[in-house]
Amino acid sequence: MTIKTLCRRLGAVLLGFAGTSAAIAADPLNVTGDKFRQLEELLPTPNTYRAASGAPGHEYWQQQADYDIKVSLDDDKQRITASETITYTNNSPDTLRYLWVQLDQNRFKPNSSGNLAAPVDVESIAPDTIPFRSFRREVVSRDFQGGYDITKVADARGRDLRHTIVDTNMRIDLPQPLKSGDSVTFQIGWEYNIIEQKALGGRSGYEYFERDGNYLYEIAQWFPRMAAYNDVSGWQNKQFLGRGEFALEFGDYRVAIEVPADHIVASTGVLQNPEDVLTREQRARLKKAETAKKPVMIVTKEEALENEKDRATARKTWVFEAENVRDFAWASSRKFLWDAQGYKKGGTDTMAMSYYPEEGTPLWDKYSTEAIIHTMEVFNRYSFDYPYPTSISVNGPVGGMEYPMITFNGPRPEIDEEDRSKRTYSRRTKYGLISVIIHEVGHNYYPMIVNSDERQWTWMDEGLNTYVQFLAEQEWEEKYPSRRGDARKIIEYMKSENQVPIMTNSESILQFGNNAYGKPATALNILRETVMGRELFDFAFREYSQRWKFKRPMPADFFRTMEDASGMDLDWFWRGWFYTTDNVDISIDAVKHYTVGTKDPDVEGPWKREHFEEEPESVTKQKNRANKMTRIVDGKPELADFYNEHDEFDVSNADRNRYRGMLDGLEDWERDLLKVESNVYVLNFSNIGGLVMPIILKLDYTDGSSEELRIPAEIWTRNAAKTSKMLVRGKDKLLKSVVVDPHWETADVDVENNHYPRRIIKSRLELFKDEKARNLMKDWQEELKED
Ligand SMILES: [Zn+2]
């Protein structure tokens, strides 16, 4: 999902942990302070399921969950009635005595753990304040009768199965233990009230359009889903508290969705019965869309506006099938316009489709389907070819959320209610829409196909996806205003107080968007552009995606694959960026200029004298001279001797003889080095931020030339706090100034100590006027007059 949705959901809750950062920031895993210490002792030990290379092991396994679901949507009561048959295949080596099923809708029961344990913060923005929408949620969630009514849990033959509901999970006790390699089939029946998304937040729900009295439904986390069972955590049955998303199994789905006959349904999967639910004309338009060069309207605006007016009493059932997906979502409304365009390239052969109410025009008809196709075009290059037959973007109440083949995206233009044809939108809405579609469609790759455990690790899908999103945005137009990805955009966060490492469980993350989206996305971009180079990074990142598509990777699998495929030791990078809250702040503290001492007294004597004479004269001497002081030796020359004639810089023949003797004792190559006329510079750096990083230098010379030098991070291996580098340059190359990180590519949080010599900092001083006290007498003037 997007952070915007998340903020709406969490309201002001996010910022309320002042003062805890120091304790959290202390990294218990880096006890020695050795920033290049290898990660083996911190990562799980490789085994036959997960190899040391980061690839799936030779005995890798995962469970399979297949679903056959019938669901009916009640448009009058905004309620779902449904039943499902789940076939669960135990591919693990273990025998299972019970199964865990996720009941996500129970999150909306008034007494859910998610509701009871949700902290509130009325100080985050200003003392004693809370956003309207956050308070609305507090009020509405108290009374809303959400959550499942489970009407049946039975085996394949209809016999009741013993089950225990534990908040958002349900344990089903099996009459016979499920052995390795065996399958079990069972049925669940349920009903629930659909939430009003704008009131309760969340990743699905309905939107009511007051003007025409219609509803638009975005339906997700709507069916009891198998909890994931895996080699790392056993059952992933951590409760759904609202933030940590989902851990799911792949499977095949057949879903029959019964809705009012005038509704249009968008769904995961491929429509199996178009002749039952679409008109002949709509089917013809879909056929045409397969090879069209631009989106084709399947339901036009005029048709959608016509649909809005009536309320069909008849019902229609849309049947969809989906193969090898980890979840299933759908949307339904009589308000939908629908456009489509086929996209076929490499291994991808898919129909990109958008569904939106007329309130979404003119933005949605222009950008949505284009953005879907653009996303696949770019993600395919960096990951793998999009494998599913459809890719959908739906406009409704949800700000941004992803499901296999289908995404929910929020931004819409503003409508002038006086004249509804007048529609405008802000720059933020336009790029917000394109970005959120790229983001949510991108989630098809991470985590819908590269199936990481979202309940545990938010960064594994949000961070990786946001990273490729940045690449896709930059390929949309030259000056695309990407919010995340560029190193300089993460600096304020990296400097901030309330931080936890990226490697933190989803529920405990502070500054969620920056931590789980912005920082990992930026770290990967820096890894690509600055540390590894594009070729090595792209190869390794693609290798990770290919290795783990349709499988379940863990963080170590990512870290290990990136090193395994590139041949680079990146343990320092993972340790610094993912396991600590250190930031990058490299300072250039001093530059020393050397020329080689010749040891020849006739050269060195005058050199020393010259430097001695360059020293400022002492003030005592200056004032004595000004006072025309007379000295005793001036009046009595007999007091002078040898030392009054010769100083320590004078060269004697004895000095010369010693020099020649010394030369005789040297090897030829040693004598040659004494004649080197190079300029030698020693640059001293300190690491103030704690993160070790490459040192990128721009060296400017007095002759107007300039040079860029990229020193790998390994320069910090022996001392991560201070380091020095020697540069040997020709005799005419005189260094004028040095800049560290001249392109701002490392997220260095203080660029002023990157300059040698230091420079004067330019800024603007903003003047402001003191506020006057409020004059109550003036406010009351009118009322007083009337009295
Ligand atoms: Zn997301």
Residues whose N, C-alpha, C, O or C-beta is under 5 A from the ligand:
A	BS01	ZN	M1 T2 E462
